[in-house]
Structure formats: C-alpha cells, structure tokens
C-alpha cells in the first residue's frame, strides 16, 4: 500500500518531469537552430554537443516515460527525441567531416551520437515521418519542406520523390502546369520502381483529384496486381466509380 508521503513524493517528481518536458518541447518546436534545440551556445564544442546529446538521449527514451503511465507525456518525449536527432545531424553537417579529428579525445562520449547521425537513411526516415504527419494535418507547405529534407538524406528513395510530387500538386491543385509536371513525375517514379505499391496509391489519389480517370484506373490495376488486399484499394476504387 502506498503511503501518503510516497504518493506525494511521486506526484512532486512527476510534476517536475512534466515541467522539464514542456520546456524542452516548447524550445525545440519553436526553433530551427539545432544549437538552440540542444540548449547550447552556437560556439559550443563538439564534446559539449556530444555530452548534451547523450544526456537527452538517455532521458527521453520511450521506456522511461511508459513507466509513468502518462500517454501524452510519452508522446511529447518522443517528439523531443526526434527533435534532438534532427539537431545532431544538422550540427554534424554544419561542422563538416573533420569534426571527429578536432575532438578525438571525446570520441567515446560522442559515440552514440555519431552512430545515430552517421546513418543518413535513418534521419531521412525521421524527416519523412514528419512530412507524413504534416500532410495528414493538411499543412502542405510544411509537409513539402520535410519531404525535401528527407530526400536530401536519401535521394535514391523514389517514394519520397513521389510524395513531393503529390504535395506539389496539393499546394497548387488548379495549376494546369503543375498537374502536367506531377503527371510526368509519377510516370518517372513508376518506371524507376515498378513494384512499389505506395507510388501507385499516390498516383491514383493524384489522378482522382486532377480528374484523370483513365490514369486512376491504370494505377488501380497496378495496385491490384501488386497487393490485392491493400487497404486503400477498395476506397480508391469506390471513388473512381463515383466519378465514372
């Protein structure tokens, strides 16, 4: 049985954690400066960056917050973790490839940050997920920006380019030139990755939005051939039939 004193101590600790998380969340969400995100001066050394990153990385692990039983606090913690991951790759990019030689004595401290940030594919995926979030929210300008960042870290992933093409259309749905460019972009993407069902899903959505029924039917046929149980297939087919 938990005593009053134990309960009070737990609530006091939880309130302190909530305050720290909220402060970090607001700071990270309101800046594009990676040094501000990590709560550092712009002239911080790479050893200071590594120490601060490791501190945040340990604190904002998902399992630490799941134990607290507060889903909203866990969500904020994960957003902060993604923010510090973005910050570390941007700082490493700014610092250039020779930073490790300048801070050789601190390599062990910075090891986990280096391991994470050196994997450009992982950071591309972080930006890609951010783009998907903003797309679902209907903020196409932010979605476009994050998809572009994702492509910079993984230019060979054609589905990212497909999302960029789709968002470009969503930003200018009544522009005939944009529709023409997006149509060509999807033709190119589907040629480069003919077995990627996600590209055809986006192509079908674009075709329906731009009233290109023949193109929508073509994309639907590809989806059905590749993944007949895809959850989007019935929905897209229904939309196509209503526009016959």
N, C-alpha and C positions, 0 to 999 in steps of 0.2 A: 504494500500500500504506500502511495506517495504522500509524504508529509506536506504540510502547508509550506514549510521552508523550502523543501525540494522543488515544489511546484513554482513557488515564487522565483527561485533561482533560475529555473528553466525558462520561465517567461521573460525574465530580465535578459538572459543570454539570447533568446530568440529575438527580442526587440532590438538588441544590439546588432545581431546579424542582419535583420531586416533593414536597419538604418544604413549599414555599410553597403549592402547590395543595392539599395535605392540610390545612394550617392554615386556608386560606380556606374550603375546603369544610366543615370542621367548624364554623367560626364561622357561616357562612351557614345551614347546616342546623339549627343549634341556637338560632336566634333568630327572633323575629317583628318585631324592631325594625329598620327599614330603615337607621338610622344605624349600628347595630352591624354589619349586613351589609356596609356600605361601610367599616367600621373607622374611624368618625368619632365625635366627641363630639356629643351631642344639640344643642349650641348652635352647631354648625358653620354657617358662612355658605353661601349658595348657590354662591359662587365656589369654596369648598372642596369642596362636593359635586360640582360640575361637574368640577373637576380630578381628584378621586378616581375619578369615574365614567369619565372619558376614559382614565385610566391603566389601569383594569381592562378597559375595553372593548378597548383596543389589545392588552393582554397575552393576554386569553382568547379571541382569535379562533381559530376552528376550524383554519384553515390553519397557524397557529403550532404547534399540537400534532400535527397529522397528520404533520408532518415528523419528529417524534421517534420515530414508529413504535411508540407505546405506546397501544393502543386504550383501555385502562382510564383512563389519564391524560387522554386526549381526552374520554372520557365525563364525567369529573369536571369538566374545564374547561367543558364545555357546560352542566353543571348550575350551575356557579358563574355563568356568563354569564347564565343565566335568572334566577338569584337577584339579581344586581345590576340587571337590567332591572326586576324586580318592585320592588326597593328604590327605584329612581329615580322610578317612577310614584307610589309611596306618599309619598315625600318631597314631590314636587310637589303632590300632593293636600293634604297637611298644610299646606304653605306658602301655598296659595291662589293665585289668578290674578294677584296683583300682584307675585310674586317677581321677574319679569324687570325691572320698573321699579326695584326695590330694588338690583338687581345689573347695571344697564345696562352698566357698564364691562367686565363679564365675559361678555357675551353670546357672543362668539366662542369662548371656552373651553368654554362650556356648550352650544354649538350642536348637537353631535351628540346630546347627552342630551335636549335639548328636542325635536329632530326625532323621536327614537325614542319618548319618553314622551308626546308630544302625540297620538300615534296610538292612541286608546283601543282600536281594533279589534285592533291588534297585541298589546296587552297582554291583551286578552280572550282571544286565542288562546293566549297563554302559560299563563294560568290554566286554560284549557280542556284543554290537553295535560297539565297536571299532574293535573287531575281524571281524565282517561282512565288515566293511569299508576296512580293510587291505586285506581281501580275494578278494573283488571286484577290488582292485588295483593290485592284483597278488603278493602281498608280503606275502607269505605263512608262513614264519618264524615269522613275527610279528603277523599275524593272529593266529597262533598256540599259541603264548605266551599269547595273550589277552583272547583267549577261555579258556586256562588253568586257568587264573586268575578268569574268570567268574565261572568256575566250582568249584574253591576253596570256593567261597562265596555262591554257590548254588549247592552242589553236587548231589542233587536229581533231577535236571532238565536234563532229559536224552537227550533232543535235543542238549544241549551243548556238551555232550559226542559224539553225532553223528557228529557234526561239527568238533570236534577234530579228530575223526577217518577219516573223509573225508579229512581234511587238512593234516593229516599224510600221506595219500596216495598221495596227490598232491605234497608233498615235495619229495616223492620217488616213482614216478609212474611206474618205471621199476624194482622195487624190488619185486620179487615173494613172499618173506616172508611178506612184508608189505601189499601186496594185500590180502594174506591169512588172516592176522590179521584183516584187515579192513572188510573183508567179515564176519568174525566171530563177529566183533564188531557190525555191522549192524543187524545181526541176533539177537544179545542180546538186542539191543536197541528196535527193533521192537517187541520183545517179552515183554519187560517191558512196552512199550507204544504202543500197537497195533492200537490205533486210532489217532496217531499223524501223520498227513499227511506230515509234514515237514521232518520227518525222512525218509519216503519213497521217497520224492523228492531227498534228498541227496543220498539215496541208489541207485536210478535209475541213477543219474549222475555218481556216482562211477562205477556202473555196466557197463555203456556205455563206460566210459573211460578205464576201465580194460578189455573190450571186453568180458563181461559175459552177452550175450544177454538173456539167459533164466532168469537170475536174474533180468535184467532190465524189462522184460515182467511181471515178478511176482510183482515187485514194482509198475509198471504202473497199474496193476489190482487193487492193494490196493488203489492207489491214486484215481482211477475212482470210486471205491466203496465208498470211504470216502468223496470225494469232486470232483464230475464230472466236475464242472466248474472251476477248479483250473487253473490259467493262465499258469502254467508250463506244464500242461498235454499234450496239443497239440504239444508243442515244443519237449518234450521228446519222444512222440510217433513218430513224424517225424524223429527224429534222430535214433530211434530204427529201423524204416522201411528202412532207407537208408543203414543200416548195416546188413540187412537180407541176 
